[in-house]
Amino acid sequence: MISAFTNTWKIPELRDRILFTMAMIVIVRLGVHLPLPGVNSVVIGEYLDILKKDNEDGAGGGVGAILNVFSGGGLTSMGLFALGIMPYISASIMMQLLSAVVPKLARLKKEDGGQQKINQWTRFVTIAIAMIQGFFLAKSLENPESNPLLQGIGRAITNTGQELVPAFGSGFVAQTVLIIVAGTLFLMWIGDQITERGIGNGVSLIISVNIISALPGVIVTIWNEFVVERTSPFSPLLIVFMVVLFLFVIAAVIAITQAQRRIAVQYARRVAGRREMSGGTQYLPLKVNYAGVMPVIFATAILQLPTQLMSQMFPTSDWVGTVSEILSPNDIWFYLISGFMIFFFSFFWVATMFQPSEVAENLKRGGGYIPGVRPGKPTSDFLDYTMTRLTFAGAMFLTLVFMMPFFIGIMLGLGANNLVTSFFGGTSLLILVGVLLDMMRQIETHLLQRQYDGFLRKGKIKGRQQRQVAGAQASSSSILYLWIGLAVIILVAVVGILSK
């Protein structure tokens, strides 16, 4: 594996793609830490210091946690990328569901150029979602304590004696909405550029980088908790246990993510025109975790969105506070209800995205059949029965991974909703594993095409079918100028910080 990483720099095309991807990642992280115009950076700095001392991420559970994770901390720091890429993800999920439910969109998706039209509509929906979320976020800055996504910022305002937005008004709201929407669209453009000229899926990679950005803070927290303070005589053993558990959870997530049931499909010898096509046996792979991380996102979003809206609409109501406490990520009821909803959305996603009757019809047209199963409706029933059992196992796995941070936090005494425990399961770990595996498959494809060994000595990394990158790569000179520009910007920023 070490030789494979070394060989990646011996291929000029692959090296340019990696350097271009790294440059885009630097731009994303710079935008996260640039504050919105009109927001008091002194209050934000004090707020971030308080969050570090309390070992919290600032945003509440559910939608707030997902938004803050996907924005890489841009939500709590009130940066230019405050919403991150989440509006685009919400729009993509919405269009995928509509394409599976609405017959007109389903037919359009199968036509030539239909997917491009759906992608264009997805961008329009992204703008609408970003404008709505940006407006509510900008309006909440007038009274930030009423915003559940900025819990605890009142302490920072009290400590500094300054307002979060000194000149709040309609002009500030309009300006903030415009900047937030532009930031989301810029992130979406960066994601497209990474997908076309870099390595991996751009949008997924941006999310993964934002998640990984919290890792240094997690390491510092573990060091202070179990080494410096040493609250328990078993602290060294707990660190070893956490490392072993972390590796075990990653291995289990990788295994389940790549696990699949291979259905044998037999093709008879047939003649098409003047061509004689020989028969043989191929396999139809059915993934255990077919829905991926989508059920977790759906469950947490739907469970927390009404609570957050009610908190802003009825800030003084006692019953809203009671419901918020019950559905908070520190309460077991949140995980029990979320687990039930994850089960439901796992089967819902498979029912909308996987069509056994269509697969059976395609097999019948291609002259293929499953040994022991008659073509047509019996094949459709067999695939539906098999996929239902696989979905049940995948839903169990998603529910277990989602609940792991809660129980691990209680077991280690770190609290039920802690930044450290989020790396032992939940949405973040599922996204990281999927994105890193996809990147390794793409890099391995380039290595094997140049007659180099892949990451594994025997065979290739298992997973979904490789997609060939068709985008035009950036030239070496343009990448050099891009890195020089980034170096100048970073140098100016460092000088400005040191001169204060």
Beta strands, then each sheet from edge to edge (+ up, - down):
strand 1: 260-267
strand 2: 270-272
strand 3: 275-277
strand 4: 280-287
strand 5: 368-369
sheet 1: 4+ 1- 5+
sheet 2: 2+ 3-
end
